[in-house]
């Protein structure tokens, strides 16, 4: 257990940051899942709309440090390719 004030503060900050990052990651996954469900249903228009909503969320994950930029680019690229194939 932490004995110094700064160590206790870091524990509090880490707990807060963990919660925030978990919520961000969950939000990103929800948006991506909406796109994937629309693709699975074969609805190109709905998939494109969901993709337009998901793109900024994924990019925000990159700027906030939740996702690596190449991971985000790969996910968006693959989703875009699947939408074009519909």
C-alpha positions as CSV (number, residue, x, y, z in Angstrom):
1,X,0.0,0.0,0.0
2,X,1.2,3.5,-0.8
3,X,2.6,5.5,2.1
4,X,3.5,8.8,0.4
5,X,0.9,11.5,-0.6
6,X,2.1,11.5,-4.2
7,X,1.7,7.7,-4.5
8,X,-1.8,7.9,-3.1
9,X,-2.6,10.7,-5.6
10,X,-1.3,8.6,-8.5
11,X,-3.5,5.7,-7.4
12,X,-6.5,8.0,-7.5
13,X,-5.5,9.4,-10.9
14,X,-4.9,6.0,-12.4
15,X,-8.3,4.7,-11.2
16,X,-10.0,7.8,-12.7
17,X,-8.1,7.4,-16.0
18,X,-8.9,3.7,-16.2
19,X,-12.6,4.4,-15.9
20,X,-12.5,7.1,-18.5
21,X,-10.5,5.0,-21.0
22,X,-12.8,2.0,-20.4
23,X,-15.8,4.1,-21.2
24,X,-14.1,5.5,-24.3
25,X,-13.2,2.0,-25.6
26,X,-16.7,0.7,-24.9
27,X,-18.2,3.7,-26.9
28,X,-15.9,3.0,-29.8
29,X,-16.8,-0.7,-29.8
30,X,-20.5,0.2,-29.8
31,X,-20.2,2.4,-32.8
32,X,-18.1,-0.2,-34.7
33,X,-20.6,-2.9,-33.8
34,X,-23.5,-0.8,-35.3
35,X,-21.5,-0.7,-38.6
36,X,-20.9,-4.5,-38.5
37,X,-24.5,-5.3,-37.8
38,X,-25.6,-3.1,-40.7
39,X,-23.1,-4.9,-42.9
40,X,-24.3,-8.3,-41.7
41,X,-27.9,-7.2,-42.5
42,X,-26.8,-6.2,-46.0
43,X,-28.1,-2.7,-45.7
44,X,-25.5,-0.5,-47.5
45,X,-27.1,2.8,-46.8
46,X,-27.5,2.1,-43.1
47,X,-23.9,0.8,-42.9
48,X,-22.5,3.9,-44.6
49,X,-24.4,6.1,-42.2
50,X,-23.2,4.1,-39.2
51,X,-19.7,4.3,-40.6
52,X,-19.8,8.1,-40.9
53,X,-20.8,8.2,-37.2
54,X,-18.1,5.7,-36.2
55,X,-15.2,7.4,-37.9
56,X,-14.9,10.4,-35.6
57,X,-15.3,8.2,-32.5
58,X,-12.4,5.9,-33.6
59,X,-10.2,8.9,-34.5
60,X,-11.0,10.5,-31.1
61,X,-9.8,7.2,-29.5
62,X,-6.5,7.8,-31.2
63,X,-6.1,11.3,-30.0
64,X,-7.0,10.3,-26.4
65,X,-4.5,7.4,-26.4
66,X,-7.0,4.6,-26.3
67,X,-6.2,3.2,-29.7
68,X,-2.9,3.2,-31.7
69,X,-3.3,5.2,-34.9
70,X,-2.4,2.2,-37.1
71,X,-5.0,0.1,-35.4
72,X,-7.7,2.7,-36.0
73,X,-6.7,3.1,-39.6
74,X,-6.8,-0.6,-40.1
75,X,-10.2,-1.0,-38.5
76,X,-11.7,1.9,-40.6
77,X,-10.1,0.7,-43.8
78,X,-11.5,-2.8,-43.3
79,X,-15.0,-1.6,-42.5
80,X,-14.9,0.7,-45.5
81,X,-13.9,-2.1,-47.8
82,X,-16.7,-4.3,-46.5
83,X,-19.2,-1.5,-47.0
84,X,-18.0,-1.0,-50.6
85,X,-18.4,-4.7,-51.3
86,X,-22.1,-4.6,-50.4
